[in-house]
Amino acid sequence: MSDDRLIVALDVPNAIQALELTEKLGDAVNFYKIGLGMLTGGGLGLAHELIAEHGKRIFLDMKLFDIGATVEAAVRGLAQFDLDFLTVHGDPHVVRAAKEGAAGKDLKILAVTILTSLDRGDLDAALIKPGDVADLVVERAARALEAGADGVIASPQEAAAIRALPQAQGRLIVTPGVRPAGAALGDQKRVATPASAIAAGADHIVVGRPVWQAGDPRRAAQAILAELPTR
């Protein structure tokens, strides 16, 4: 049976290929991430089908960012799909608006701190204030949690520091940038293995290419699950 600590990212071109992948994975995986890249390829329809017809859990990774009223309206609409997780940017006004939009639903609002594909050079280019990336991630996480976020998205390298925050008690930490031992890094710069991410305090890990690029995706997913520490 599957372990919901593993979320497989369906970062493939369209819903047809995503469904084919979920069929290959079968009951080995129960939790899937659908991101912006899939949105124009039938992402919302795919989410509905996986939930309603296959009983899967869905993490919709939209990273919403806009004025409060727009974020609230968008989240209210998305909340009708019975999703498990939805991402927004971790700015406090965005988090508060998203929580208003999700009111009365079981949808968990996860705040993005700093993307795991970015390093200090990228932040300098974006005119983000000086400081160590890990320190900025923890600061953004604390502010997002204070604003009401149900959890945060952060790299495995910052998970332990976030878990130590008083605001993080009872909240979720979801970590992308997870790569099994020996896997290529791709476009991720702040990475860790599945076991170390969970040990650092992550509740869920998100893995994409190491699963869907594998010759046998089911076996790849099972190998990742085998790396996770027992509960």
Steps between C-alpha positions, in 0.01 A plus 500: 500500500600863451651737753351848472826659610604460135337743256580433136511809278309448174731735309423342163364682191130418527227320690509194275865432580433574866221242513724247330762564768250460785389169348860378498543606861172341610458462874868575563418874501191670640599867501574711191609857430355686204679825415476798269664315214204261491233767537454560128531126434183411689631529854176580680311231314778257584479595868126440502535162328776378731298602807153390391580185303824375652485622860835679479613799701597816311743781570430788259820701467382837365720734708227765489602862539276804449300756693306354789154506342622318190684233699197446722270459198741263325539281808125492560453365148779244528376382838197347329724228350557324837875552475732419789771767459525829310807724483509878519793736540594546862432874521272547801226686310485217244484233770220678688297541182550135405382385841186709459436336164548152647272563799269208571704257288766245589741656250841569655673823397875457464725803475797511265808642670783515244497268200741208530639584154636835628825585671647825634606614155143464375368697797753779434382520140142532625596777746409287802652633822847377601540205728559128506237313297421261785445789742267673255303180447449456872398864541248477216367173639445652844310795354285277279412272791415800716264611222317167523666269247435132564857426401791605285694388197873502566810316394616206712798708606276742691244249630664449840527873572137553402384203707673660802289816467227539766262595218565167326349285772222294343565647153615324184838515331505381140837469328570504128861475391515138616724266305570132572865416555685518167223683311573802278427839658326647193410865565498464877777663703401430863440126519507200734417132496150376597617358832687814605206725405262304722757480778538879484131548573321483165151346501496441124762484226432588137681301232451536125762413242667216693161324478349593166828488308579154633470197275276345767324784687329267746830342601658846529220616732529187709875554532439853629243371749751241618742784583252667736542440872224299667232706668 
